[in-house]
Amino acid sequence: MIDGTWEPSPAARWEDAFLSGNGRHGAMVYGDPADDRVIVNHHTLVRPNGSEELRPPELADRLGRLQDALLSGDTTAAEDFGAGRPLVWVQPFHPAFRTRVRRTRGLHEAVAGYRREVDFTTGEVSASYEAWSSRVFVSRADDVIVQRVTDLGLTADLVLDHSLPGAPAQLAVGRSTVLTPEGAHLALRVGYPGSGLGYTGVTVARVEGGTVSVAGEGIRIEGARSLTLTTRVVRGAGRPDLGELWAALPREDHATLLERHRPLHRTAYGRASFTLRDAAPGRALSGSELLRAPKSPALLERLFAAGRYHLLSSSGMLPPRLTGLWTGDWDTAWSGAFTTNANLNLQIASAAAAALPEVTEAHASLVQGQLSDWQDNARALFGARGIVAPSHTDGASGHTRHFQRAYPLHLWTAGADWLLQPLLEHAEVTTGTPDAALTGALVEAALFYEDFLGREDPDGNLAVVPSYSPENRPANASWVTVNATMDIAAARHALTTAAEHAPGHPSAGLWRSLAARLPAYLVNEDGALAEWAWPGLLETYDHRHLSHLYPVWPLDEINPYDTPEQAGAAHRALELRGSENDSAHGHLHHALIAARLRDPSRVSAALDAVLGGDFFHDSLMSAHYPSRNVYNADAAHTLPAAVIESLVQSAPGRLVLLPAVPAAYPAGELRGVRTRFGAHLDLRWSEDGATAVLRPTRDARVDLRTGDGLVLTETSAGNPSAPLELTAGVDRVLTLGPR
């Protein structure tokens, strides 16, 4: 299967449950005929932990003293900035409950013929065994989880079960069951301990044939032909009117609901695809079989499809969390937060190129919804206008609350530029210019640097102080220092981008001037781009983060074409970088940067580490560490971006074809890519050469580059050395000769 995956047995662990989602609700489907469980998730479900009302402390009056100390050489000066304020994690993401359809008779051991699968093109998860079948999808049209169970003579108990792993014992739980002529209405109300907040799950059960009665905490169904459930979750204070919630659920049958949902999902998922020539022998294998064959091209092909599917399914009202939109445990690692200093941007890295504007729109919702909180951070911590993004958010609050000596993320200032970059790429792909909301945010980012950049180094350059490179530290100093390379790059990019897109702003000229006064990047004694452009600070090479290579990816400020010497130094830094604790996001971040630097062997090594490191569950959702340790969406969602970057890269005035193709994948096809100069692109490559078809949506002049050893032999204009002149609506075919 290219656009789906399957297994020959039910999921034994929630991590292996197949996934469906619409960007608001998520479903985790076990597919067990005896105990058919579906874990219900919702993006708003975060448990109050006392952090929800926290605001950033007023520390700006101490900032000047901290800057003086750091510039004078006190490498530990920042360890007391914010001291006494505990590290408070954001509100943790948690599951709602699980629907359970437990058959009370006619149970059998699984035999040949059982099949569980997920169709990426429709978002539907199905399982079947003998006369029994179960089909689940999360509707984009009606915002409900829909399940249909069929079984001749079905006799089963149905319950909404809140008792998932890690659920606090103090939860206030109430249930309601009402029999109806069609079946029953069920409700589960859960109140958080010590809080007026809670959530309510409501389900309408429609039963064909047989009888329905109240039994225990749910209902008993006897002798039915089929059962259809529609489920929705709402979070809030007080007790909602159950009658209104039940009445708001759609009443149509499964087929009608699926037909309404399917075009919305299919259109989004189907915009792009990736196939490999040598993958056919493995396409019929189950996902678990493929995972045991990490060198199989079919595995990369399927994980690319699964990554796009899961990314789309977890993005809607918000972008994906650390766990996407799913968890089966209340004790979610790192609170199931949006971690913004690496993970979130890596997960959504393919959104623009892989034709998933839904993902970028979800990310925009998160950013725009928190700008006022980011302004509070800038004012309270730095005494500045503008915005400073937090390193973690639960989606509800954007206030900084991560105060820690070892990870002083409260002093990380590059976050706003980092988080606005995917929105810029989306604008370049679509219209070519940011809309008013994004332009306003870009101005806010520049205003922060206008106020913050008030100190100089001994050479008269502006100094970025305090400065922090997530989540690393110099070998001979504390975590907070001066002139972290990521901070310099973010400041320069924020200032120049705002000046470009808001040229009429009164400060536009000043922003350009400030950007020009920022220090140059430093090349260290190893010939590598240094992580800190400040004399005397020594590198710590063995680390999972690659924050200092931000100018390479995603900014493209350093690249092999315009800045070859700096690109060489960046490549040396990549060579020296270790993988530390083998975090999946570190490997794929490495792959993205290696692709930009035209290093296919490093792209291959990074992909091999992920494909062969036992990072993927049978669900094809990933883990943070090898051996499937800690359920986490980083690898699953980032992998498509690494594949695309190895095959196609674009900037507003540049197209790079086949920059870093792994040798293990000598032939294939990538369709539906969106470029940042406004063209759709289909690419086919093999040992004999490659063909790219460009379908411009606007006029553009593009510098064309290819990977090493590739020669452009033909364009429709007949001049392979000249820049491409693209005209909206006029297709261009590019042909590359053999390597």
BELZIVEN-V526179 format. One record per residue. OMEGA is omega in radians with two decimals (999 if undefined). NEAR is the number of other ideal C-beta (glycine too) atoms within 10 Angstrom. Layout:
# BELZIVEN-V526179
OMEGA;NEAR, OMEGA;NEAR
This chain:
# BELZIVEN-V526179
3.03;19, -3.06;18, 3.09;18, 3.05;20, -3.07;25, 3.08;20, -3.12;21, -3.12;13, 3.09;17, 3.06;21, 3.08;22, -3.12;11, -3.14;13, 3.12;21, -3.13;20, 3.13;22, 3.09;29, -2.93;28, 2.97;27, -3.14;29, 3.12;29, -3.12;28, 3.03;24, 3.06;22, 3.01;25, 3.12;29, 3.08;28, -2.90;28, 3.12;28, -3.12;24, -3.10;27, -3.11;23, -3.09;23, -3.09;17, -3.00;15, -3.04;26, 3.03;21, 3.10;23, -3.09;23, 3.09;24, 3.04;30, -3.06;24, -3.07;24, -2.99;18, 3.03;21, -3.04;26, 3.10;21, -3.14;17, -3.13;16, -3.10;11, -2.95;19, -3.12;16, -3.11;8, 3.06;14, 3.14;13, -3.13;24, -3.14;15, -3.10;11, -3.02;18, -3.11;15, 3.11;8, -3.01;14, -3.10;19, 3.13;12, 3.11;11, 3.13;19, 3.11;19, -3.08;13, -3.13;18, -3.14;25, 3.13;18, 3.06;8, 3.10;11, -3.02;14, 3.12;19, -3.00;13, -3.03;21, -3.08;25, 3.11;15, -3.12;12, -3.03;22, -3.14;21, -3.13;9, 3.09;7, -3.03;16, 2.97;8, 3.13;14, 3.10;14, 3.09;16, 3.12;27, -3.05;24, 3.06;22, -3.09;27, 3.07;25, 3.11;25, -3.11;24, 3.02;24, 2.95;24, -3.13;26, 3.02;18, -3.04;25, 3.14;17, -3.06;20, 3.05;14, 3.12;9, 3.14;16, -3.12;10, 2.96;11, 3.14;5, 3.12;14, 3.10;8, -3.12;7, 3.07;9, 3.08;18, 3.07;16, -3.10;26, 3.03;18, 3.13;31, -3.10;23, -3.08;24, -3.13;15, -3.07;19, -3.10;28, 3.05;23, -3.13;27, 3.03;21, -3.13;27, -3.13;17, -3.08;22, -3.09;14, -3.06;12, 2.99;19, 3.11;17, -3.13;24, -3.06;19, 2.96;26, 3.10;28, -2.95;29, 2.98;23, -3.10;25, -3.00;16, 3.12;19, 3.05;20, 2.96;25, -3.08;28, 3.09;24, 3.06;24, 3.10;23, 3.08;25, 3.14;18, 3.13;23, -3.13;13, -3.10;13, 3.01;25, -3.01;16, 2.98;24, 3.10;17, 3.12;27, 2.95;21, -2.93;24, -3.11;16, -2.94;19, 3.08;9, -3.10;19, 3.08;11, -3.13;13, -3.14;18, -3.13;12, -3.05;5, 3.10;9, 3.05;15, -3.00;11, 3.06;15, -3.11;12, 3.05;16, 3.12;13, 3.14;21, 3.07;13, -3.14;13, 3.11;13, -3.13;6, -3.09;14, -3.12;22, 2.95;21, 3.11;21, 3.09;25, 3.06;19, 3.11;26, -3.13;18, 3.09;23, 3.14;19, 3.11;20, 3.07;11, -3.08;11, 3.03;14, -3.13;10, 3.07;16, 3.10;21, -3.11;22, 3.01;22, 3.12;24, -3.13;26, 2.95;28, 3.11;22, 3.08;25, -3.00;20, 3.07;24, -3.13;15, 3.07;14, -3.09;18, 3.13;11, 3.09;21, 3.07;11, -3.13;12, 3.12;15, -3.11;10, -3.14;16, -3.13;24, 3.01;23, 3.12;19, -3.11;28, 3.02;17, -3.08;12, 3.03;21, -3.12;13, 3.12;19, 3.08;26, -3.14;22, 2.93;25, -2.98;23, 3.09;26, 3.12;23, 3.00;26, 3.13;14, 3.10;17, 3.13;12, 3.08;10, -3.11;9, -3.13;11, 3.09;17, -3.08;10, 3.12;16, 3.12;12, 3.14;9, 3.11;19, -3.11;19, -3.10;12, 3.13;13, -3.13;17, -3.06;17, -3.08;11, 3.14;15, -3.07;15, -3.09;19, -3.13;10, 3.13;12, 3.13;21, -3.12;20, 3.12;12, -3.11;15, -2.89;23, -3.12;19, -3.13;12, 3.14;15, -3.06;28, -3.13;17, -3.12;10, -3.09;21, -2.98;24, -3.08;15, -3.09;18, 3.12;24, -3.10;20, 3.10;27, 3.11;19, -3.05;24, -3.02;15, -3.05;15, -2.98;20, -3.11;13, -3.10;11, -3.02;19, -3.13;16, -3.08;11, 3.02;19, 3.11;18, -3.13;24, 3.07;18, 3.14;17, -3.13;25, 3.07;22, 3.10;11, -2.98;15, 3.12;18, -3.10;11, 3.05;22, 3.14;22, 3.11;22, 3.13;24, 3.12;26, -3.10;25, 3.12;27, 3.03;27, 3.14;25, 3.14;24, 3.13;26, 3.10;27, -3.14;29, -3.10;27, 3.11;29, 3.09;30, -3.04;27, -3.11;29, -3.04;30, 3.13;31, 3.08;24, 3.09;19, 3.02;22, -3.10;31, 2.99;30, 3.04;29, 3.12;25, -3.06;25, 3.09;27, -2.94;31, 2.91;29, 3.08;28, -3.03;23, 3.11;18, 3.13;18, -3.08;12, -3.11;24, 3.13;17, 3.09;18, -3.09;23, -3.01;31, 2.84;26, 3.13;26, -2.86;26, -3.09;23, 3.02;25, -2.85;21, -3.07;26, -3.12;25, 3.08;24, -3.11;24, -3.07;33, -3.04;26, -3.10;28, -2.94;27, -3.09;30, -3.07;27, -3.08;25, 2.98;26, 3.07;22, 3.12;24, 3.09;17, -3.14;22, -3.14;29, 3.10;21, 3.07;17, 3.10;25, 3.10;25, 3.10;20, 3.10;17, -3.08;18, -3.08;23, 3.14;14, -3.06;16, -3.04;23, 3.14;17, 3.06;11, 3.11;20, 3.05;27, 3.08;19, 3.13;19, -3.11;27, -3.09;26, -3.02;19, -3.04;18, -3.00;23, 3.14;20, -3.02;16, 2.92;23, 3.05;16, -2.96;25, 2.99;32, -3.09;29, 3.09;26, 3.10;28, 3.10;23, 3.01;24, 3.07;27, -3.09;23, -3.13;22, -3.11;17, 3.06;22, 3.13;25, 3.08;21, 3.06;29, -3.10;23, -3.14;21, -3.08;21, -3.13;13, -3.03;16, 3.08;10, -3.03;17, -3.04;23, 3.07;22, -3.14;26, 3.07;23, -3.03;30, -3.05;29, -2.97;28, -3.10;24, 3.12;28, 3.12;29, -3.08;26, 3.08;25, -3.08;26, 3.09;19, 3.12;22, 3.05;23, 3.14;23, 3.10;22, 3.12;25, 3.12;19, 3.14;20, -3.00;25, -3.03;17, -3.08;12, -3.14;15, 3.11;12, 3.03;22, -3.05;13, -3.11;7, 3.13;13, 3.10;19, 3.10;17, 3.11;14, 3.08;24, 3.09;27, 3.13;22, 3.11;21, 3.13;30, 3.13;32, 3.09;22, -3.10;26, 3.07;27, -3.14;20, -2.98;15, -3.04;24, -3.10;19, -3.11;13, -3.12;16, 2.99;14, -3.10;17, -3.14;8, 3.13;8, 3.02;8, 3.00;17, 3.09;22, 3.03;23, -3.03;30, -0.05;28, -3.06;28, -3.03;26, 3.12;27, -3.07;27, -0.34;22, -2.98;18, 3.07;23, 3.03;21, -3.14;20, -3.05;10, -3.13;11, 3.10;20, -2.98;17, -3.09;26, -3.03;25, 3.11;25, 2.95;24, 2.92;25, -3.06;32, 3.12;27, -3.13;30, 3.09;29, -3.12;26, -3.13;25, 3.14;27, -3.14;25, -3.11;23, -3.13;25, -3.10;31, -3.09;30, -3.14;17, 3.11;23, 3.12;31, 3.14;22, -3.00;14, 3.03;18, -3.03;18, -3.13;10, 3.14;5, -3.12;17, -3.11;7, -3.05;17, 3.11;18, 3.11;11, 3.14;14, 3.11;23, 3.13;16, 3.11;12, 3.14;22, -3.13;21, -3.11;12, 3.09;14, -3.07;21, 3.01;20, 3.04;10, -3.08;20, 2.99;19, -3.01;18, -3.06;18, 3.07;8, -3.09;14, -3.07;13, 2.99;22, -3.05;26, 3.13;22, 3.10;30, 3.14;28, -3.10;26, -3.04;23, 3.01;11, -3.14;11, -3.06;22, -3.05;14, 2.90;21, -2.95;17, -3.04;16, -3.09;12, -3.06;22, -3.13;20, 3.08;20, -3.02;24, -3.06;24, 3.09;28, 3.01;27, 3.09;26, 3.10;25, 3.07;28, 0.16;26, -2.92;21, -3.11;22, 3.07;18, 3.03;16, 3.14;26, -3.07;23, -3.01;20, -3.09;13, -3.06;13, -3.02;17, -3.14;11, 3.09;9, 3.09;19, 3.08;20, 3.10;17, 3.09;21, 3.11;28, 3.08;24, 3.09;16, 3.12;26, 3.11;20, -3.06;14, -3.06;15, 3.04;24, 3.12;12, 3.08;15, -3.03;14, 3.06;12, 3.07;18, -3.11;24, -3.09;28, 3.11;26, 3.12;24, -3.06;26, 2.99;27, 3.08;28, -3.13;26, -3.13;30, -3.13;25, 3.11;27, 3.11;29, 3.11;30, -3.12;29, 3.05;23, 3.14;23, -3.08;23, -3.13;20, 3.11;11, 3.02;21, -3.13;28, -3.11;19, 3.13;16, 3.10;24, 3.13;25, 3.14;16, -3.13;20, -3.10;29, -3.09;23, -3.04;14, -3.14;18, 3.14;16, -2.97;30, 3.01;26, 3.10;21, 3.08;23, -3.01;27, 2.80;25, -2.94;28, 3.08;29, -3.14;24, -3.10;23, 3.06;15, -3.12;17, 3.08;10, -3.10;21, 3.10;13, 3.12;17, -2.98;24, -3.01;29, -3.03;29, -3.08;29, -3.10;26, -3.04;30, -3.07;33, -3.05;28, 3.10;29, 3.13;26, 3.13;29, 3.11;30, -3.11;28, -3.11;24, 3.12;24, -3.07;27, -3.07;27, 2.99;22, 3.10;25, 2.98;25, -3.11;19, -3.14;16, -3.07;12, 2.99;20, 3.08;25, 3.14;23, 3.07;23, -3.09;24, -3.00;24, -3.07;24, 3.08;23, -3.09;22, -3.12;9, -3.09;16, -2.98;22, -3.08;16, 3.11;16, -3.09;21, 3.07;16, -3.05;24, 2.99;17, 3.12;16, 3.04;27, 3.13;26, -3.08;26, 2.97;25, 2.97;25, 3.08;22, 2.96;24, -3.05;19, 2.96;24, -3.06;19, 3.01;23, -3.10;16, 3.06;24, 3.10;13, -3.09;10, -3.13;11, -3.08;18, 3.05;24, 3.08;16, 3.09;25, 3.13;15, 3.09;25, -3.04;16, 3.01;22, 3.04;18, 3.12;14, 3.13;14, 3.03;22, -2.91;11, 3.00;23, -3.09;15, 3.08;19, 3.10;18, 3.08;21, -3.10;20, 3.06;12, -3.14;9, -3.10;19, 3.04;12, -3.04;20, -3.05;12, 2.89;15, -3.14;19, 3.11;13, 3.08;11, -3.11;7, -3.02;12, -3.08;17, -3.08;7, 3.03;12, 3.11;15, 3.02;23, -3.06;15, 3.13;23, -3.13;11, 3.08;12, -3.13;10, -3.12;12, 3.05;14, 3.11;19, 3.13;12, -3.13;22, 3.12;15, 3.11;23, -3.12;15, 3.12;12, 999;17
